[in-house]
Every structure is written in C-alpha cells, then in structure tokens.
Amino acid sequence: MRVEPGARLGPFRVLAVTDDEVLAGDDDEHLDFRTSFAVREGATGLEGVCTTVVRYRRRAGHLYFKVIQPFHHLIVPRVVARARS
C-alpha cells in the first residue's frame, strides 16, 4: 500500500506526505479533524508522534467525538502499523 495524498488509511484520508510526517483527516457536517503522524529524533533514537486536532461544527460533532475518543488509542496504532507494512 502506498501512502500518498488521496489514499485512505483506515478512517483517515491522507492529505499530505513529507519525509517525516503524514497529515491525514476528514471533514463532515459535524466535525473536521486532522491527525499528524510524525517521526522525530528522540533521546534514544527515532520516535513516532501522533497529534489529533478536532474542530466541532455543531454540538452533534462534540457528542460524536466523545463517543469515539476512547477508541482513538486503539485505531491509531493499527493505522500506523498498516502504513509501515
């Protein structure tokens, strides 16, 4: 699988790819989100960093994210593992 703009990584649509970061996200009527998957030099070598930003368009978006937020820590590692293979 190629990680390139327009591809899908699970629920994420790839928006941009650089040497050290993949930016993914989507917009819908309730919320917009962006997730950055970055690699940087850490104290003991390379480390991965994931950051998600959510913009709520209406109250329903806030409620929707509250429901899926606990699963974020399960979804993200699977997306990263899939992208690595």
HUWO-V458716 format. One record per residue. N is the residue number from 1. RES is the residue in one small letter. SS is DSSP state (2 for helix, 1 for strand, 0 for the rest). Layout:
# HUWO-V458716
N,RES,SS ; N,RES,SS
This chain:
# HUWO-V458716
1,m,0 ; 2,r,0 ; 3,v,0 ; 4,e,0 ; 5,p,0 ; 6,g,0 ; 7,a,0 ; 8,r,1 ; 9,l,1 ; 10,g,0 ; 11,p,0 ; 12,f,1 ; 13,r,1 ; 14,v,1 ; 15,l,1 ; 16,a,1 ; 17,v,1 ; 18,t,0 ; 19,d,0 ; 20,d,0 ; 21,e,1 ; 22,v,1 ; 23,l,1 ; 24,a,1 ; 25,g,1 ; 26,d,1 ; 27,d,1 ; 28,d,0 ; 29,e,0 ; 30,h,0 ; 31,l,1 ; 32,d,1 ; 33,f,1 ; 34,r,1 ; 35,t,1 ; 36,s,1 ; 37,f,1 ; 38,a,1 ; 39,v,1 ; 40,r,1 ; 41,e,1 ; 42,g,1 ; 43,a,0 ; 44,t,0 ; 45,g,1 ; 46,l,1 ; 47,e,1 ; 48,g,1 ; 49,v,1 ; 50,c,1 ; 51,t,1 ; 52,t,1 ; 53,v,1 ; 54,v,1 ; 55,r,1 ; 56,y,1 ; 57,r,0 ; 58,r,0 ; 59,r,2 ; 60,a,2 ; 61,g,2 ; 62,h,2 ; 63,l,2 ; 64,y,2 ; 65,f,2 ; 66,k,2 ; 67,v,2 ; 68,i,2 ; 69,q,2 ; 70,p,0 ; 71,f,0 ; 72,h,2 ; 73,h,2 ; 74,l,2 ; 75,i,2 ; 76,v,2 ; 77,p,2 ; 78,r,2 ; 79,v,2 ; 80,v,2 ; 81,a,2 ; 82,r,2 ; 83,a,2 ; 84,r,2 ; 85,s,0
